[in-house]
Amino acid sequence: MDGKKFRKVIYYKSYFRDFLKAQTINVKKKIIWTLELIEDIEKVQETYLKHISGTDGLYEIRINIGTNTYRIFCFFAEDKLVVLMNSFQKKTQKTPKSEIQKPVKLKAGYEQENK
């Protein structure tokens, strides 16, 4: 790898940072590893980054550690900019609609602020 980044990951407000602070060191390491992967490789597999069907440009970063599953909601802004929003530990097979409603509102807020 020549050090070239294919995208840049940023945080919207403190939602993601607050989530990250509350995690164990092993979870933090895996999350950071996954975010670096998203920045560093040109084509990210759906295993790590997947569009959420039925949404307008909302994605989830998918992190599995043992039997625990974590999701970080994000979207693409400008050119190659990934904006992280809220996150949660997934406890059911399907992502609850209530969890998807939060990042939809956050994305709208970001877009309003960055017109």
N, C-alpha and C positions, 0 to 999 in steps of 0.2 A: 504494500500500500504506500502510495507516494505522499500521504498526508492530505490529499485533496478531500474536501468535504462536499458531499452531494446535496446536503441540506443543513439547515441550522435549526436547532431546537431552542425555543424560548418558553418562558412561563407567563401565563396571563394571571396577573394579580398574585395572590399567595396560596391559591387553592391547592396546586400540586405540591409546592414546597411544604405546606403544613402536613399534607398526607405523607410525604417522604420522611419528614422529621419523626413521625410517629412509628416508623417501621423498624424492624430489627436490622442489624448490620448486614446479615445475609440477604435480606430482601432488598435493602438499599443497594448493595453491590450488584444484584441481578437487574434492578431497575436501571441503574447507571450504565451497566453493560449494554442493555437493550437500547437505551437512548443513543449511546455512542454508535451502535450498529446502524441505527436508523440514519444517523448523520453520515456514516462512513461508506455505506454500500449503495450502489446505484439503484438496484431493484430489490426492494425489501419484500420478503415473502409474507404471505397472509398469516403465517404462524405468528408474526410479530406485529404487523400493522394491517388492519382490515377496515374497509369502509363499512359503516353501519347502514344496512339497507333501510330504505324509507326515510333517509335524512338527506339534507342538503349539504353534502361535503363534510359530514362528521365521521371521524375515524376513531378506532380504539387501538391502543397499543396493548398487546396481549403478553402477559408475563405469568408463567407457571413455575412454581417452586414446590416440588413435591406434590402434595395434594392441594396446595393453596393456589388460587388463581386471582390475579390482580388485573384491573383494567384502568388505563389512563386515557381519558378522552382528549382528542386533539382535532385540529383541522389545519389545512394548508392556507397560508396567507402570503400575499405577494409572490415572489419567485423563490421557491425552495425553502420557505420558512414554515416550520411546524410549530404551532402554538399549542402548548399543553394547558389543559383546564383541570377540571376535577377528576378525582380518582376514587376507586373503591375496591374492596376485596369482594370478589364475586363468590356467592354462596349457592347459586342456583345455576342450572344448565343454561337458561336463557337470561340475557341482561334485562332486568326489570325496566318497564317503561318509565317509572319515576326516576331512575338513574339516568336515562337518556334525556329527559326533559331539562335537567340542570345544564348540561353542556350546550343544549340548543339555545337556552337563554344567555349563557355566557358568551357563546359565539356571536350572537346578535349584539351583545353589549360591546364586545371587542370591535366588531365591524362599525358600530356607531361611533365609537371613540376614535377610530382610525380612518375616518372618511377623508 
